[in-house]
Amino acid sequence: MHLLHTSDWHLGQDFHGFSREYEHQTFLTWLEDQLEELGVDALVVSGDIFDNQNPPIAAQRMLFEFIGRAVRRVPQLDIVLIGGNHDSAGRLEAPSPLLDAFGVRVVGSLPRDAEGGIDPDRLLLPLTDRHGERAALCAAVPFLRPPDLPPLNDEAEEPALIRGVREIYRQVLDLCADRLGRNEALVVTGHCYMTGSEISELSERRILGGNQHALPHDLIPETVSYGALGHLHKPQRVGGRETLRYSGSPLPLSVTERHYRHQVALVDLKGAAAHVQAL
């Protein structure tokens, strides 16, 4: 199956008083064409859909109009949207009862069940190929805030916040093991700042633990078919791994981002294997 990974749209951004609406609309129109022309089966957007937690009406309309056109043009398309640090989890998830009917799954915050555990039905999302057959499982982990993390003492060498995130990913991967079908690819998302990556100083910040810590990239092990990361605006591999990537933002969001080419990632999944091509 073909999966397209993108992130950090920041719809509604006002750049020093200048609206980015025209640029965003041009990108979304181009993206619709790619989804149809390339026969994409799943679209994963790894957070920061909007630029702030109270996006303007025009930005929200732009998102919903894009979704409507995309699912009409590519009826088999699965869409997964996860919350980023710029997004309001509640606002992002509010239309979920309607969007679910169109194959659009939104995970704004870490979903919990009645007992307080991670809810696998809302977090682990099957992805289908063009024939409607399950081909992959997506663990749609959103931006993790401190209240999402389990309480841990601070006696170990690794900071408690990092160990908390590590524990969340361990629990998620254990749940995946119970639900992953034979010969299915495993896609794991994250919206975070990882070690071995490069930030854009004017438009990003280190978002875990008071901006103090970067997460180790072994949180997403190499047994995962593809790690779809968001938050960093420069497209890049993490830890030298071809299949653990920031897709980067589609537009330059600060003057420091004008010298590199922005992109989305097209991921060809064949069983558990993944091949990545930058668009």
RAZI-V5546 format. One record per pair of residues at least 24 apart in sequence whose ideal C-beta (glycine too) atoms are under 10 Angstrom apart, sorted by the first residue. I is the first residue (numbers start at 1). J is the second residue. Records with the same first field share a line. If there is no record, write none. Layout:
I: J, J
This chain:
1: 39, 40, 41, 42, 76, 78, 127, 128, 129, 130, 131, 133, 134, 135, 136, 184, 185, 267, 268, 269, 270
2: 35, 38, 39, 40, 41, 42, 43, 129, 130, 135, 266, 267, 268, 269, 277
3: 40, 41, 42, 43, 44, 78, 80, 127, 135, 136, 138, 185, 187, 225, 226, 228, 265, 266, 267, 268, 269, 274, 276
4: 31, 34, 35, 38, 40, 41, 42, 43, 44, 45, 77, 79, 228, 247, 264, 265, 266, 267, 279
5: 42, 43, 44, 45, 46, 80, 187, 189, 226, 227, 228, 229, 230, 245, 246, 247, 264, 265, 266, 267, 276
6: 31, 34, 43, 44, 45, 46, 228, 230, 235, 247, 248, 249, 250, 262, 263, 264, 265, 266, 279
7: 44, 45, 46, 47, 48, 49, 82, 84, 189, 191, 228, 229, 230, 231, 232, 233, 235, 245, 246, 247, 248, 249, 250, 264, 265
8: 45, 46, 47, 48, 49, 51, 84, 86, 191, 203, 204, 230, 231, 232, 233, 246, 247, 248, 249, 250, 251, 253, 262
9: 45, 47, 48, 49, 50, 51, 59, 62, 63, 66, 81, 84, 86, 230, 249, 250, 251, 253
10: 48, 49, 50, 51, 52, 55, 59, 84, 86, 87, 203, 233, 249, 250, 251, 253
11: 48, 49, 50, 51, 52, 55, 56, 58, 59, 60, 61, 62, 63, 66, 86
12: 49, 50, 51, 52, 54, 55, 56, 57, 58, 59, 60, 62, 63, 86
13: 48, 50, 51, 52, 55, 59, 86, 203, 249, 251, 253
14: 51, 52, 56
15: 51, 203, 251, 252, 253, 254, 255
16: 254, 255
19: 56, 58, 59
20: 51, 59, 251, 252, 253
21: 56, 58, 59, 62
23: 250, 251, 252
24: 51, 58, 59, 62, 63, 66, 250, 251
25: 58, 62, 65, 66
26: 250, 251
27: 66, 249, 250, 251, 262, 264
28: 62, 63, 65, 66, 67, 69, 70, 250
29: 66, 69
30: 250, 264, 279
31: 66, 70, 250, 264, 279
32: 66, 69, 70, 72, 73, 74
33: 73
34: 264, 266, 279
35: 69, 70, 71, 73, 74, 77, 79
36: 69, 70, 73, 74, 77
37: 73, 74
38: 74, 266, 268, 277, 279
39: 74, 76, 77, 129, 130
40: 70, 74, 76, 77, 78, 130, 266, 267
41: 74, 76, 77, 78, 127, 128, 129, 130, 131, 132, 135, 136, 269
42: 76, 77, 78, 79, 80, 103, 125, 126, 127, 128, 129, 135, 136, 138, 187, 267, 269
43: 67, 70, 71, 74, 77, 78, 79, 80, 81, 104, 127, 264
44: 78, 79, 80, 81, 82, 105, 125, 127, 138, 140, 187, 189, 226, 228, 230, 247, 265, 267
45: 79, 80, 81, 82, 84, 106, 189, 228, 230, 247, 264
46: 80, 81, 82, 83, 84, 140, 141, 142, 143, 189, 190, 191, 192, 227, 228, 229, 230, 231, 245, 246, 247
47: 81, 82, 83, 84, 85, 86, 87, 92, 107, 108, 141, 142, 143, 189, 190, 191, 192, 228, 229, 230, 231
48: 82, 83, 84, 85, 86, 87, 143, 191, 204, 230, 231, 233, 249, 253
49: 81, 82, 83, 84, 86, 87, 91, 92, 106, 108, 230
50: 83, 84, 86, 87, 88, 91, 92
51: 86, 87, 253
52: 86, 87, 88
53: 85, 86, 87, 88, 89, 90, 91, 92
54: 88, 91
55: 86, 87, 88, 91, 92
60: 91, 92, 95
63: 92, 95
64: 95, 98, 99, 104
67: 95, 99, 102, 103, 104
68: 102, 104
70: 102, 104
71: 99, 102, 103, 104
72: 102
74: 103, 130
75: 102, 103, 130
76: 103, 128, 129, 130, 131, 132
77: 102, 103, 104, 128, 130
78: 103, 104, 105, 125, 126, 127, 128, 129, 135, 136, 138
79: 103, 104, 105, 106
80: 104, 105, 106, 107, 125, 127, 138, 140, 187, 189, 228
81: 105, 106, 107, 108, 140, 142
82: 106, 107, 108, 109, 123, 138, 140, 141, 142, 143, 189, 190, 191, 228, 230
83: 107, 108, 109, 110, 140, 142, 143, 144, 145, 191, 230
84: 108, 142, 143, 191, 192, 207, 230, 231
85: 142, 143, 144, 145, 191, 192, 193, 204, 205, 207, 208, 230, 231
86: 143, 191, 207, 231
87: 142, 143, 191
89: 142, 143, 145
92: 142
93: 122, 142
96: 122
103: 127, 128
105: 138, 140
106: 140, 142
107: 138, 139, 140, 141, 142, 189
108: 142, 143
109: 142, 143, 144, 145, 147, 148
110: 140, 141, 142, 143, 144, 145, 147, 148, 149, 168, 172
111: 140, 142
112: 148
117: 171, 175
118: 148, 168, 171, 172, 174, 175
119: 175
120: 171, 172, 174, 175, 176, 178, 179
121: 179
123: 171, 172, 175, 176, 189
124: 172, 175, 176, 178, 179, 180, 186
125: 187, 189
126: 179, 180, 181, 184
127: 184, 185, 187, 269
129: 269
133: 181, 184
134: 180, 181, 183, 184
135: 181, 183, 184, 185, 269, 270, 271
136: 180, 181, 184, 185, 186, 187, 225, 226, 267, 269, 271, 272, 274
137: 175, 176, 179, 180, 181, 184, 185, 186, 187, 188, 225
138: 176, 185, 186, 187, 188, 189, 226, 228
139: 169, 172, 173, 175, 176, 179, 180, 186, 187, 188, 189, 190, 220, 224, 227, 228
140: 172, 187, 188, 189, 190, 228
141: 165, 168, 169, 172, 188, 189, 190, 191, 192, 219, 220, 228
142: 189, 190, 191, 192, 230
143: 189, 190, 191, 192, 207, 208, 230, 231
144: 168, 169, 190, 191, 192, 207, 208, 215
145: 207, 208
146: 208, 209, 210
149: 208, 209
158: 213, 216
159: 208, 209, 212, 213
160: 209
161: 208, 209, 210, 212, 213, 215
162: 208, 209, 212, 213, 214, 215, 216, 219
164: 208, 209
165: 190, 192, 208, 209, 213, 215, 216, 219
166: 215, 216, 218, 219
168: 219
169: 215, 218, 219, 220, 221, 224
170: 219, 221
172: 219, 220
173: 219, 220, 221, 223, 224
176: 223, 224
177: 223
180: 225, 272
182: 271, 272
183: 270, 271, 272
184: 225, 269, 271, 272
185: 224, 225, 226, 267, 268, 269, 270, 271, 272, 273, 274
186: 220, 221, 223, 224, 225, 226, 227, 269, 272, 274
187: 224, 225, 226, 227, 228, 243, 267, 269, 274
188: 219, 220, 221, 224, 225, 226, 227, 228, 229, 244
189: 220, 226, 227, 228, 229, 230
190: 215, 217, 219, 220, 227, 228, 229, 230, 231, 238, 244, 246
191: 228, 229, 230, 231, 232
192: 217, 219, 229, 230, 231, 232, 246
193: 229, 231, 232, 246
194: 218, 219, 220, 227, 229, 231, 232, 236, 238, 239, 244, 246
195: 219, 238, 239
196: 236, 237, 238, 239, 240, 241, 244
197: 229, 231, 232, 234, 236, 237, 238, 239, 244, 245, 246
198: 232, 233, 234, 236, 246, 260
199: 231, 232, 233, 234, 256
200: 232, 233, 234, 248, 249, 252, 253, 254, 255, 256, 257, 260
201: 254, 256, 257
202: 233, 253, 254, 255, 256, 257
203: 232, 233, 249, 252, 253, 254, 255, 256, 257
204: 231, 232, 233, 234, 249, 253, 254, 256, 257
205: 231
206: 231
207: 231
217: 241, 244
218: 244
219: 244
220: 244
223: 272
224: 272, 274
225: 267, 269, 270, 271, 272, 273, 274
226: 265, 267, 268, 269, 272, 273, 274, 275, 276
227: 274
228: 265, 267
233: 257, 260, 262
234: 259, 260, 261, 262, 263
235: 260, 261, 262, 263, 264, 265, 278
236: 260
237: 276
242: 274, 275, 276
243: 267, 273, 274, 275, 276
244: 276
245: 276, 278
247: 276, 278, 279
248: 278
